[in-house]
Amino acid sequence: MKSSISKAAALLAVGLCMPCAAQSYFYKDFDKMSGTQIGHNGKYAAVPRNENAGISAMALAKGSVFYGGTHAIAGRPAWLFEGDVEKKDVAKAVCLTDKVPNQSIVTCLKYDAATGTVYGSTRNLRQGKWLPEFDFQEITTNMSRDENKEKDIRPPAGHLFMFTSLDKITDLGVAVDSEGVYSFVLYKPGNAIYGITDHWKLFKFDLAAKKSKIVYDFLPVDTNEHNRSRFRFFGEKLIIDKTGAIWGTGFEGQFFTVDVKKDTIQYHDVFLPSIRGREQINGVQSWVLSADSIIYGGTRADGILFSFDPAKKICRNLGKPNYSVGMPGIAVNKFNLVYMLAGNRDNNVHIMAYDAKQHYYIDYGVPHVKIPAANYSCRTFQLGPCFFYKDTTLVIGDNDRDGHVVFITTGQSLPKQQGYPKGE
């Protein structure tokens, strides 16, 4: 009898432990990963800690040099910094307020290799808001067009700026009056910038004339609900394909191209994937162009990974990488390995990878990063922009209060597909 009880207890213990074993088996670790901090403990750059310097934008420039921008609480200035991927460190940081005043978030950076110039954009939070996500719903519900203007005091308008070094920053002025800028693309044939504002206007900025105009308003005033538009979301990013066409997503995730000759948009009969019933809050949060001309991206509403073939106008649902919504960053290398930052501030952001040839995911979880320059290590729970350097080094910006830059060495293939150990 005792023997039977002992066997039953042992089997029960094994059964209870099995889910734990399977869960711990789920995450993979990177073999080579390190980081540096742009904050007060950094070896070189010294961004004051109270500036709330999470990294909100990054761009690879000439060689191994890259630039980044930060976000801060309302009323605090944004910062720009310069780093080197080969050295795995940040060498310099400057406060943006001296050149572009009253700006708290650097939203986008683009490098023009032909001229060696970096272009950037900014936006600001409403007073009392200390993170962009907390300001998101008020903007999306179009509160700024409410009849009662006393309820909506807009922050300073976002600017466009340019620089060839952090010592030579030029303010290009306001992109759109009373609007911030989510992101933009450089359209070199027309010497212009096309961008999306935080109140869903598509604009064109003529770099020669330094003038801006509205191309399309995605969220006109709604006559219902006391002249206030319902909750909707549109893609906050634009992208240029291999042919030079500018792509974006509009209402319910419908793809469009920008007609640069007529300065208007043309919708196409193709839509982003979404969870049923959430189409009108669907939009691109991040996307990237691969070497084989395929666009990979992620949606904000559901965190779904998708691929889009601009030539065939076909969008494929590649699945939902993890339980969370949002995908604030994505990068792809020449080996067709897609790395994404899956999650948002309500949940931890995971580093995940997708093999576009073998069609499977690897979840690297929340990275534990060593910071050699400051002699400590930390978990980076909130990750933002990312890019590849020479197809083998993934560079990620930490979007939390004290910004870290994470450097990860990746291989030419992913580990074997994850699953439960044999026998389970």
C-alpha positions in Angstrom: 0.0 0.0 0.0 2.8 2.4 1.0 4.6 1.6 -2.2 1.5 2.4 -4.3 1.1 5.7 -2.4 4.7 6.6 -2.9 4.5 5.9 -6.7 1.3 8.0 -7.0 3.0 10.9 -5.1 6.0 10.6 -7.3 3.9 10.7 -10.5 2.0 13.6 -9.2 5.2 15.6 -8.4 6.5 14.8 -11.9 3.3 15.9 -13.5 3.3 19.2 -11.6 6.9 19.9 -12.6 6.4 19.2 -16.3 4.6 22.4 -17.1 7.4 24.4 -15.3 10.1 22.5 -17.2 8.3 23.1 -20.5 7.9 26.8 -19.7 11.5 27.3 -18.8 12.5 25.5 -21.9 10.6 28.0 -24.0 13.0 30.9 -23.9 16.4 31.0 -25.6 19.4 33.1 -24.7 21.8 35.0 -27.0 25.4 33.9 -26.8 26.9 37.3 -27.3 25.0 40.4 -25.9 26.2 43.5 -24.2 25.0 47.1 -23.8 25.9 50.6 -22.9 23.9 53.4 -21.2 23.4 56.9 -22.4 22.4 58.0 -18.9 24.2 59.3 -15.8 26.2 56.1 -15.2 27.5 55.9 -18.7 31.3 56.0 -19.4 31.1 58.7 -22.0 27.7 60.3 -22.6 26.0 62.1 -19.7 22.3 62.5 -20.1 20.9 63.6 -16.7 18.8 60.9 -15.1 15.8 63.2 -14.5 15.5 63.8 -18.2 13.7 60.4 -18.5 15.9 59.6 -21.5 14.3 56.5 -23.1 15.5 55.9 -26.7 12.7 56.6 -29.2 14.6 56.7 -32.5 17.8 55.4 -34.0 19.5 55.4 -37.4 22.7 53.8 -38.8 24.9 56.4 -40.5 28.3 56.2 -42.1 30.4 53.1 -41.3 29.7 51.8 -37.8 28.5 55.2 -36.5 24.8 55.5 -35.5 22.7 58.2 -34.0 19.8 58.1 -31.6 17.2 60.4 -30.0 15.3 60.2 -26.7 11.9 61.0 -25.3 11.3 62.9 -22.0 8.4 63.8 -19.8 6.4 66.9 -20.8 8.5 70.0 -20.2 11.8 68.2 -20.4 14.1 68.4 -23.5 14.9 65.6 -25.8 18.5 64.5 -26.4 20.5 63.3 -29.4 23.5 60.9 -29.0 26.2 59.4 -31.2 27.4 55.8 -30.9 29.7 53.3 -32.6 28.5 49.7 -33.2 32.1 48.4 -33.5 33.1 49.9 -30.2 29.7 49.0 -28.6 29.4 52.3 -26.9 27.9 55.8 -27.0 30.5 58.6 -27.3 28.6 61.8 -27.2 25.2 63.3 -26.3 23.8 66.8 -26.7 20.6 68.4 -25.5 18.3 69.3 -28.4 16.8 72.4 -26.7 19.6 74.8 -27.7 19.0 74.2 -31.4 15.4 73.0 -31.5 13.6 74.5 -28.5 10.6 73.1 -26.6 10.8 69.5 -28.0 10.5 66.5 -25.7 10.5 63.5 -28.1 12.7 62.6 -31.1 10.3 60.4 -33.1 12.2 59.5 -36.2 15.8 59.7 -37.7 16.7 59.1 -41.3 20.2 59.0 -42.8 20.9 60.3 -46.3 24.1 58.6 -47.5 24.5 60.8 -50.5 25.0 63.9 -48.4 26.0 62.5 -45.1 23.0 64.3 -43.5 20.7 62.9 -40.8 17.1 64.2 -40.7 14.9 64.1 -37.6 11.4 64.9 -36.4 9.9 65.6 -33.0 6.6 65.8 -31.1 5.5 66.7 -27.6 3.2 65.4 -25.0 0.3 67.1 -23.4 0.9 68.7 -20.1 0.8 66.1 -17.3 1.5 63.2 -19.6 4.9 61.6 -19.0 4.9 58.8 -21.6 3.7 58.7 -25.2 1.4 55.8 -24.6 -0.6 57.7 -22.0 -1.1 60.5 -24.5 -2.1 58.1 -27.3 -5.8 57.6 -26.6 -6.6 61.3 -26.3 -4.9 62.0 -29.7 -6.6 59.0 -31.4 -10.0 60.0 -30.2 -9.3 63.4 -31.9 -9.8 65.5 -28.7 -8.0 68.4 -30.4 -11.1 68.9 -32.6 -13.5 68.9 -29.7 -15.9 71.9 -29.7 -14.8 72.7 -26.1 -11.3 74.0 -26.8 -10.6 74.7 -23.1 -10.3 70.9 -22.6 -7.6 70.6 -25.2 -4.5 72.8 -24.8 -2.1 71.6 -27.4 1.6 71.2 -26.7 4.2 72.9 -28.9 4.2 71.8 -32.5 6.7 69.2 -33.7 9.7 70.3 -35.7 11.9 68.8 -38.5 15.7 69.2 -38.2 18.9 68.1 -39.8 22.6 67.7 -38.9 25.9 66.4 -40.2 27.3 66.1 -36.7 25.9 66.8 -33.3 27.7 70.1 -33.3 25.9 71.3 -36.4 22.1 70.9 -35.9 19.8 73.0 -38.1 16.2 73.6 -37.2 14.0 73.2 -40.3 11.0 74.6 -38.5 7.4 73.4 -37.8 6.2 70.5 -39.9 2.5 71.2 -39.5 1.0 73.9 -37.2 -0.2 72.6 -33.8 0.8 69.0 -34.8 3.6 66.7 -33.8 5.3 64.3 -36.2 5.1 60.5 -35.8 7.5 59.6 -38.5 8.6 60.5 -42.1 10.5 59.2 -45.1 13.0 61.0 -47.3 11.8 61.2 -50.9 15.1 62.1 -52.7 13.7 62.5 -56.3 11.5 65.3 -55.1 13.9 66.7 -52.5 11.1 66.4 -50.0 10.0 64.8 -46.7 6.7 63.0 -46.5 5.4 62.4 -42.9 2.5 61.5 -40.6 1.5 63.8 -37.8 0.1 62.7 -34.4 -3.3 63.9 -35.5 -3.2 61.7 -38.6 -2.3 64.2 -41.4 -0.1 63.2 -44.2 2.2 66.1 -45.1 4.9 67.0 -47.5 7.8 69.3 -46.6 9.8 70.8 -49.4 13.5 70.8 -48.3 14.5 73.6 -50.8 11.6 76.0 -50.0 11.4 74.9 -46.3 7.6 74.9 -46.7 5.0 72.3 -45.7 1.6 71.4 -47.0 -1.1 68.9 -46.0 -1.5 66.1 -48.6 -4.3 64.1 -46.9 -6.3 64.2 -43.7 -7.1 60.7 -42.5 -9.3 61.8 -39.7 -11.7 64.6 -40.7 -14.1 66.0 -38.2 -16.9 63.6 -37.5 -20.4 65.0 -37.4 -21.5 62.4 -34.9 -20.8 62.3 -31.1 -20.8 66.1 -30.6 -18.4 66.7 -33.4 -15.8 64.4 -32.0 -14.4 61.5 -34.0 -14.7 58.0 -32.8 -11.7 56.0 -31.6 -9.7 55.1 -34.7 -6.1 54.4 -35.5 -4.0 54.6 -38.7 -0.5 53.6 -39.5 2.1 55.8 -37.9 4.8 54.8 -40.4 5.6 55.3 -44.1 8.0 53.2 -46.1 9.6 53.4 -49.6 9.9 50.2 -51.6 12.6 49.2 -54.1 10.8 51.1 -56.9 10.7 54.3 -55.0 6.9 54.2 -54.2 5.8 55.5 -50.8 3.5 53.1 -48.9 1.3 53.6 -45.8 -1.8 52.2 -44.2 -5.1 54.1 -43.6 -8.5 53.3 -42.1 -8.9 49.7 -41.1 -5.4 48.9 -42.2 -5.9 49.5 -45.9 -2.7 50.0 -47.9 -2.2 53.2 -49.9 0.6 54.7 -52.0 1.4 58.4 -52.3 1.0 60.0 -55.7 4.0 62.4 -55.6 3.0 64.1 -58.8 -0.5 65.0 -57.7 0.3 65.1 -54.0 -2.6 62.8 -53.1 -3.0 59.1 -52.1 -4.3 56.1 -53.8 -5.9 53.2 -51.9 -5.3 49.6 -52.9 -7.5 46.6 -52.3 -5.3 45.0 -49.7 -5.5 45.2 -45.9 -3.4 44.5 -42.8 -4.2 41.4 -40.9 -6.1 41.9 -37.6 -8.1 40.2 -34.9 -11.8 40.3 -35.9 -13.6 43.3 -34.6 -10.4 45.4 -34.1 -10.0 46.5 -37.7 -10.6 50.2 -37.1 -7.8 50.5 -34.6 -5.4 48.6 -36.8 -2.2 50.3 -38.1 1.5 49.7 -38.8 3.7 50.4 -35.9 7.0 49.3 -37.5 8.1 47.9 -40.8 11.3 47.3 -42.8 12.3 46.5 -46.4 14.2 43.3 -47.0 17.0 42.7 -49.6 14.5 40.7 -51.7 12.0 43.6 -51.8 9.6 42.2 -49.3 8.3 44.4 -46.5 8.0 42.9 -43.1 6.1 44.7 -40.4 4.1 44.6 -37.2 0.7 46.1 -36.1 0.1 48.2 -33.0 -3.4 47.0 -32.2 -2.7 43.2 -32.2 1.1 42.8 -32.5 0.7 40.7 -35.7 3.7 40.1 -37.9 3.0 40.4 -41.6 4.8 40.4 -44.9 3.8 42.6 -47.9 4.9 42.2 -51.5 4.5 45.7 -53.1 4.9 44.3 -56.6 2.0 41.7 -56.3 0.1 43.8 -53.6 -0.2 40.7 -51.4 -0.2 40.9 -47.6 0.4 37.7 -45.6 -0.4 37.1 -42.0 2.6 35.5 -40.4 1.0 35.1 -37.0 1.0 36.7 -33.6 4.5 36.2 -32.0 3.4 36.5 -28.4 0.5 37.3 -26.1 0.9 41.1 -26.1 -0.1 43.8 -28.5 2.3 46.1 -30.3 5.5 45.7 -32.2 7.7 48.9 -31.7 10.7 47.6 -33.7 11.6 45.3 -36.5 14.7 44.5 -38.5 15.7 41.9 -41.1 19.1 40.7 -42.4 20.2 39.1 -45.7 19.7 35.7 -44.3 15.9 36.3 -44.2 15.9 36.3 -40.4 13.3 38.8 -39.1 14.0 40.1 -35.5 11.1 41.9 -33.8 10.4 43.6 -30.5 7.0 42.2 -29.6 5.0 43.9 -26.8 4.2 47.3 -25.4 4.5 49.2 -22.1 1.6 47.4 -20.5 3.5 44.2 -20.9 7.2 43.3 -21.2 8.6 43.6 -24.7 10.2 40.3 -25.9 13.0 40.0 -28.5 11.7 37.5 -31.0 12.9 36.1 -34.3 11.2 34.6 -37.3 12.8 32.5 -40.0 11.2 33.6 -43.2 12.3 30.4 -45.0 11.5 27.8 -42.4 8.5 29.7 -41.0 9.0 29.4 -37.3 9.5 31.7 -34.3 12.1 31.9 -31.5 11.3 33.8 -28.3 14.4 35.2 -26.6 12.3 36.8 -23.9 13.3 39.9 -21.9 17.0 40.3 -22.3 19.4 40.5 -19.3 22.1 42.9 -20.4 25.5 43.5 -19.0 26.6 47.1 -19.1 30.5 47.0 -18.9 31.0 50.7 -19.0 28.9 51.3 -15.9 29.8 47.9 -14.2 26.2 46.6 -13.7 23.6 44.5 -15.5 19.9 45.0 -15.9 16.7 43.7 -17.5 15.5 45.8 -20.4 11.8 45.5 -20.2 10.8 48.3 -22.7 12.5 48.1 -26.1 12.0 50.5 -29.0 13.8 51.1 -32.2 16.3 48.6 -33.7 18.4 48.0 -36.8 21.0 45.6 -38.3 24.7 46.3 -38.7 26.4 44.2 -41.4 23.6 41.6 -41.1 25.1 40.1 -38.0 24.8 42.7 -35.2 21.3 43.7 -34.0 21.3 47.1 -32.3 18.3 47.9 -30.0 17.3 51.0 -28.1 15.9 50.7 -24.6 12.8 52.8 -24.3 12.6 53.0 -20.6 13.6 55.9 -18.3 17.3 55.4 -18.5 18.1 54.5 -22.1 20.4 51.6 -22.9 21.7 50.6 -26.3 21.9 46.8 -26.6 24.2 45.0 -29.0 23.4 41.4 -30.0 25.5 39.2 -32.2 23.2 37.1 -34.4 24.0 34.1 -36.6 23.1 33.1 -40.1 20.4 30.8 -38.8 18.1 30.5 -35.8 18.3 27.8 -33.2 16.2 24.7 -33.8 12.5 25.3 -33.5 11.4 25.4 -29.9 9.1 22.9 -28.4 8.6 20.6 -25.4 11.4 18.2 -24.5 11.0 14.7 -26.0 8.5 12.4 -24.2 6.2 15.2 -23.1 
